[in-house]
């Protein structure tokens, strides 16, 4: 295949695709219906013209018949007065009129036959046009409904695609949120264990000393509780009962009480 033929085929295919995209079947149907109405109108005008011609021939026939009747009457009167020559002339003219009448009758019959044919064709064409109009409106309604359904489906398709994207975005947001929560929990655990220093809090030296003293008090209270359980000392009072003061140490027994006689003073 030559280059020109290929280019021509490509151009025609693209042009056909563009025309098919631009074409609206409803407009095409309306145009076809209008063309049929124009044809029907022409047929009706043809029937009217033939009927007019037939009527004109009928009028001519009636006029010639009236002239023939007058000539016949004039011939009788001429014979009555003995003018045979005038009677013969009148009958000769009447004969010529009858010949014309015969030709007009043949023409009249042809026009009448043509009129009947055109009338029948007009009726058939009218029936076809009416049927086409009904079919046209049905197709247009079906096409309009299909077009609306297509637009709705396309809208739903777009919504579905958009909702899919939204679902992915939500999933990513949930995953990121869970990751951030896990990271925050891990950092809290590291801060609580002392592995990381909390640089966000504003802690000074006084606060650090207070925390250390508080921890020391807790340890002392625990030691006193353990001594009380072993019977070495009374149970310690709570920090609230002692007013926040350190519990006093029990005096240890003097070593002099356990000296043997004769030992040095």
C-alpha positions as CSV (number, residue, x, y, z in Angstrom):
1,X,0.0,0.0,0.0
2,X,1.4,3.4,-1.0
3,X,2.0,6.2,1.4
4,X,-0.8,8.3,-0.1
5,X,-3.4,5.5,0.2
6,X,-2.4,5.0,3.9
7,X,-2.7,8.7,4.6
8,X,-6.0,8.8,2.9
9,X,-7.3,5.8,4.9
10,X,-6.0,7.3,8.1
11,X,-7.6,10.7,7.3
12,X,-10.9,9.1,6.4
13,X,-11.0,6.9,9.6
14,X,-10.2,9.9,11.8
15,X,-12.8,12.0,10.0
16,X,-15.4,9.2,10.3
17,X,-14.6,8.9,14.0
18,X,-14.9,12.6,14.5
19,X,-18.2,12.8,12.6
20,X,-19.5,9.8,14.6
21,X,-18.6,11.6,17.8
22,X,-20.3,14.8,16.7
23,X,-23.4,13.1,15.2
24,X,-26.5,13.1,17.3
25,X,-29.0,10.3,16.2
26,X,-31.9,12.4,17.3
27,X,-31.0,15.3,15.0
28,X,-30.5,12.8,12.2
29,X,-33.9,11.3,12.7
30,X,-35.5,14.7,12.8
31,X,-33.8,15.7,9.6
32,X,-35.0,12.4,7.9
33,X,-38.5,13.1,9.1
34,X,-38.4,16.6,7.7
35,X,-37.2,15.3,4.3
36,X,-40.1,12.8,4.3
37,X,-42.6,15.6,5.1
38,X,-41.2,17.7,2.2
39,X,-41.6,14.7,-0.1
40,X,-45.2,14.2,1.1
41,X,-45.9,17.8,0.5
42,X,-44.6,17.6,-3.0
43,X,-46.9,14.6,-3.7
44,X,-49.8,16.4,-2.3
45,X,-49.1,19.4,-4.5
46,X,-48.9,17.0,-7.5
47,X,-52.3,15.6,-6.6
48,X,-53.7,19.1,-6.3
49,X,-52.2,20.0,-9.7
50,X,-53.6,16.9,-11.4
51,X,-57.0,17.5,-9.8
52,X,-56.9,21.1,-11.0
53,X,-56.1,20.0,-14.6
54,X,-58.9,17.4,-14.5
55,X,-61.4,20.0,-13.3
56,X,-60.3,22.4,-16.1
57,X,-60.9,19.6,-18.7
58,X,-64.3,19.0,-17.2
59,X,-65.2,22.6,-17.6
60,X,-64.1,22.6,-21.2
61,X,-66.1,19.5,-21.9
62,X,-69.2,21.1,-20.3
63,X,-68.7,24.3,-22.4
64,X,-68.3,22.3,-25.7
65,X,-71.3,20.2,-24.8
66,X,-73.4,23.3,-24.3
67,X,-72.2,24.7,-27.7
68,X,-73.1,21.4,-29.4
69,X,-76.5,21.6,-27.9
70,X,-77.0,25.2,-29.2
71,X,-75.8,24.1,-32.7
72,X,-78.2,21.2,-32.7
73,X,-81.1,23.6,-31.7
74,X,-80.1,26.0,-34.4
75,X,-80.0,23.3,-37.0
76,X,-83.6,22.3,-36.1
77,X,-84.8,25.9,-36.4
78,X,-83.0,26.2,-39.8
79,X,-84.8,23.1,-41.1
80,X,-88.1,24.5,-39.8
81,X,-87.7,27.6,-42.0
82,X,-86.4,25.6,-45.0
83,X,-82.8,26.5,-44.6
84,X,-81.2,23.1,-45.0
85,X,-77.8,24.6,-45.8
86,X,-77.7,26.4,-42.4
87,X,-78.9,23.2,-40.7
88,X,-76.1,21.2,-42.3
89,X,-73.5,23.8,-41.3
90,X,-74.7,23.7,-37.7
91,X,-74.5,19.9,-37.6
92,X,-71.0,20.0,-39.1
93,X,-69.8,22.4,-36.4
94,X,-71.5,20.2,-33.8
95,X,-69.7,17.2,-35.1
96,X,-66.3,19.0,-34.7
97,X,-67.2,19.9,-31.2
98,X,-68.1,16.3,-30.4
99,X,-64.6,15.2,-31.7
100,X,-63.0,17.7,-29.3
101,X,-65.2,16.5,-26.5
102,X,-64.1,13.0,-27.2
103,X,-60.4,14.0,-27.0
104,X,-61.0,15.9,-23.8
105,X,-62.8,13.0,-22.3
106,X,-59.8,10.8,-23.0
107,X,-57.5,13.4,-21.4
108,X,-60.0,13.7,-18.5
109,X,-59.8,9.9,-17.9
110,X,-56.0,9.9,-17.9
111,X,-55.9,12.8,-15.5
112,X,-58.4,11.1,-13.2
113,X,-56.4,7.9,-13.3
114,X,-53.2,9.8,-12.5
115,X,-55.0,11.6,-9.7
116,X,-56.1,8.4,-8.2
117,X,-52.6,6.9,-8.4
118,X,-51.1,10.0,-6.8
119,X,-53.8,10.0,-4.1
120,X,-53.1,6.4,-3.3
121,X,-49.3,7.1,-3.2
122,X,-50.0,10.1,-1.0
123,X,-52.0,8.0,1.5
124,X,-49.3,5.3,1.6
125,X,-46.6,7.9,2.0
126,X,-48.6,9.6,4.8
127,X,-48.9,6.2,6.6
128,X,-45.1,5.7,6.2
129,X,-44.4,9.1,7.5
130,X,-46.7,8.6,10.5
131,X,-45.1,5.3,11.3
132,X,-41.6,6.8,10.9
133,X,-42.6,9.6,13.2
134,X,-43.7,7.1,15.9
135,X,-40.6,5.1,15.4
136,X,-38.5,8.3,15.5
137,X,-40.0,9.5,18.8
138,X,-39.5,6.0,20.3
139,X,-35.9,5.9,19.3
140,X,-35.3,9.4,20.5
141,X,-36.8,8.6,23.9
142,X,-34.8,5.4,24.2
143,X,-31.6,7.2,23.1
144,X,-32.2,10.0,25.6
145,X,-32.8,7.5,28.4
146,X,-29.7,5.5,27.5
147,X,-27.7,8.8,27.4
148,X,-29.0,9.7,30.8
149,X,-28.2,6.2,32.1
150,X,-24.7,6.4,30.6
151,X,-24.1,9.7,32.3
152,X,-25.3,8.3,35.6
153,X,-23.1,5.3,35.3
154,X,-20.1,7.5,34.4
155,X,-20.9,9.6,37.4
156,X,-21.0,6.5,39.6
157,X,-17.8,5.2,38.1
158,X,-16.1,8.5,38.8
159,X,-17.4,8.5,42.4
160,X,-16.3,4.9,42.8
161,X,-12.8,5.7,41.6
162,X,-12.7,8.8,43.8
163,X,-13.9,6.8,46.8
164,X,-11.2,4.2,46.1
165,X,-8.6,7.0,46.2
166,X,-10.2,8.3,49.4
167,X,-10.1,4.8,50.9
168,X,-6.4,4.5,50.1
169,X,-5.8,7.9,51.6
170,X,-7.7,7.0,54.8
171,X,-5.8,3.7,55.0
172,X,-2.5,5.6,54.7
173,X,-3.6,8.1,57.3
174,X,-4.6,5.3,59.7
175,X,-1.3,3.5,59.2
176,X,0.7,6.7,59.7
177,X,-1.4,7.5,62.8
178,X,-0.8,4.1,64.2
179,X,2.9,4.4,63.5
180,X,3.1,7.8,65.2
181,X,1.2,6.5,68.2
182,X,3.6,3.5,68.5
183,X,6.6,5.9,68.2
184,X,5.2,8.2,70.8
185,X,4.6,5.2,73.2
186,X,8.1,4.0,72.7
187,X,9.6,7.4,73.4
188,X,7.4,7.6,76.6
189,X,8.8,4.3,77.7
190,X,12.4,5.3,77.0
191,X,11.9,8.6,78.9
192,X,10.3,6.8,81.8
193,X,13.2,4.3,82.0
194,X,15.8,7.1,81.9
195,X,17.3,5.9,78.6
196,X,16.4,9.2,77.1
197,X,16.5,12.6,78.7
198,X,13.3,14.7,78.4
199,X,14.5,17.9,76.8
200,X,11.0,19.2,76.5
201,X,10.4,19.5,80.3
202,X,11.8,22.5,82.2
203,X,13.6,20.9,85.1
204,X,16.1,22.9,87.2
205,X,18.6,21.8,89.9
206,X,16.1,22.4,92.8
207,X,13.5,20.2,91.2
208,X,16.2,17.5,90.7
209,X,17.3,17.7,94.4
210,X,13.7,17.5,95.6
211,X,13.1,14.4,93.5
212,X,16.3,12.8,94.8
213,X,15.3,13.6,98.5
214,X,11.9,12.2,97.9
215,X,13.4,9.0,96.5
216,X,15.7,8.8,99.5
217,X,12.8,9.1,102.0
218,X,11.0,6.3,100.2
219,X,14.1,4.1,100.7
220,X,14.4,5.0,104.4
221,X,10.8,4.2,105.0
222,X,11.1,0.9,103.3
223,X,14.2,0.0,105.5
224,X,12.3,0.9,108.7
225,X,9.4,-1.2,107.6
226,X,11.7,-4.2,107.0
227,X,13.4,-3.7,110.5
228,X,9.9,-3.6,112.1
229,X,9.0,-6.9,110.4
230,X,12.3,-8.4,111.8
231,X,11.6,-7.1,115.3
232,X,14.6,-4.7,115.2
233,X,12.7,-1.5,115.4
234,X,9.1,-0.2,115.7
235,X,7.0,0.3,112.5
236,X,7.7,3.6,110.9
237,X,5.1,6.3,110.7
238,X,3.9,7.5,107.4
239,X,5.3,10.7,105.9
240,X,1.9,12.4,106.6
241,X,1.9,11.5,110.3
242,X,5.5,12.6,110.8
243,X,4.8,15.9,109.2
244,X,7.3,15.1,106.4
245,X,10.2,14.8,108.9
246,X,12.8,12.0,108.8
247,X,12.1,9.3,111.5
248,X,14.5,9.5,114.5
249,X,17.0,6.7,114.9
250,X,16.6,4.5,118.0
251,X,19.5,4.9,120.5
252,X,21.9,2.0,120.3
253,X,22.7,0.2,123.7
254,X,26.0,1.3,125.3
255,X,28.9,-1.1,124.9
256,X,29.8,-0.5,128.6
257,X,26.9,-2.5,129.8
258,X,28.4,-5.6,128.2
259,X,32.0,-5.2,129.7
260,X,33.3,-8.1,131.8
261,X,34.6,-7.4,135.3
262,X,38.3,-6.6,135.4
263,X,38.4,-5.1,131.9
264,X,39.9,-1.7,131.5
265,X,37.8,1.4,132.3
